[in-house]
Amino acid sequence: MTISNLLTEWLETYQKDHIKSRTYRRYQGLIEMHIIPSLGEYEISEIGRKEIQEFLLQQKKDGNVKNGDKLSATSTNMMLSILSLAFEYAYDMEYVKDNPCIKVRRTKVESKKVEAFTLEEQRLIEQAIVQSDDRRLHGILLCLYTGLRIGELLGLMWNDVDFDCGVIKITKTVYREKNENGVWQLCVDTPKTKSSDRVIPLPEYIIELLKEDYKLAQTPYVVENKKGERMSIRSYQYMFEKITERAGVRKLNFHALRHTFATRAVECGIDIKTVADIMGHQNASITLNRYAHCMIEHKIQMMQRLPRVL
């Protein structure tokens, strides 16, 4: 059996019915565009750790099929995971005697710089939204005060909002994916991870804002387009770009709203475990590692308040 045959059998007969469609598409793309062209003809009994390690190093160096540039550590590590899972399946099926992916080194993921809006930039954005008569922009305020991802925001429906308890329930997310004909489409699925399925308490002023929006709502969607449909990701990103231009702040991507929420939360003294739960992180260490710089800056400011005894 070749690597190509193994991956096809593993993905189509063992994995497909047990993973999210977007995960399936991601696996399928990496297998067809990267793994099979390089390793597909190898017999599974003949490939070893050396060949797999060399393959990953080559992909890291120039595996980007679009421009021949290096491939991200996330992609190379996912390919290692795919191969390891496929060989684990092959071991269970008694196709091979061991898994050659064991002890293969993963690519080191470089920490990304977390970019958030400053307090003054946030004030300018909120001011621009308040001055606008487009209530669709209130979704940006919701992200600033809850840390929602854009897919979670656009997946939010009015029956997910509990006005009595003052909370929102995150039970689904929206994302873009190509269908079998290669056409981009809007898809709705359960949240990214189990921890992303969560309940978020809302500040009182956000609750009051949503109550006013609910009175005017014509559809089940918290953020709706002018046709009364669910807003698309691209359209809402464009609205975000325009309102930040009007506010005169730096050009950051939509995800910066999530980082801004976490930064403000840490600055005002909310504990890391609570921030992690609200953001849907699997554990508090993810939050701590990502926003440690915010904490040290806050601690420096707090330390300046210590009175001199002598």
Number of C-alpha atoms within 10 A of each C-alpha: 12 17 23 19 15 19 25 17 15 19 19 12 11 13 16 15 11 9 11 14 14 15 12 16 15 13 19 18 12 16 22 15 13 20 23 18 11 16 18 18 13 16 14 21 15 11 16 15 15 11 15 20 19 12 20 24 18 15 24 20 14 14 21 16 12 6 9 11 13 15 19 19 17 14 18 24 18 17 21 22 15 21 22 17 18 23 25 20 19 20 14 12 10 10 15 17 12 15 21 22 23 13 9 16 14 17 18 11 11 9 8 7 8 14 15 21 22 14 12 10 16 20 13 18 23 20 12 18 22 14 9 13 9 9 19 19 19 20 22 26 19 20 22 21 20 25 27 25 21 23 20 25 24 24 25 24 21 17 12 18 22 14 15 7 10 15 16 21 18 22 19 20 21 24 17 15 15 13 12 7 6 8 8 11 11 14 17 14 16 16 19 17 10 12 15 22 19 15 17 19 15 19 13 10 9 15 21 14 14 20 14 11 16 16 8 10 16 13 16 16 21 25 26 21 14 8 9 13 13 20 21 20 17 10 11 21 14 11 15 20 17 13 19 20 14 13 18 13 16 13 13 14 12 17 17 19 26 22 22 23 23 26 25 18 19 20 17 9 10 12 12 21 15 14 21 19 19 19 24 25 17 14 13 17 14 13 20 17 10 16 18 16 13 17 16 12 11 16 12 10 12 10 9 9 8 8 7 6 4 3
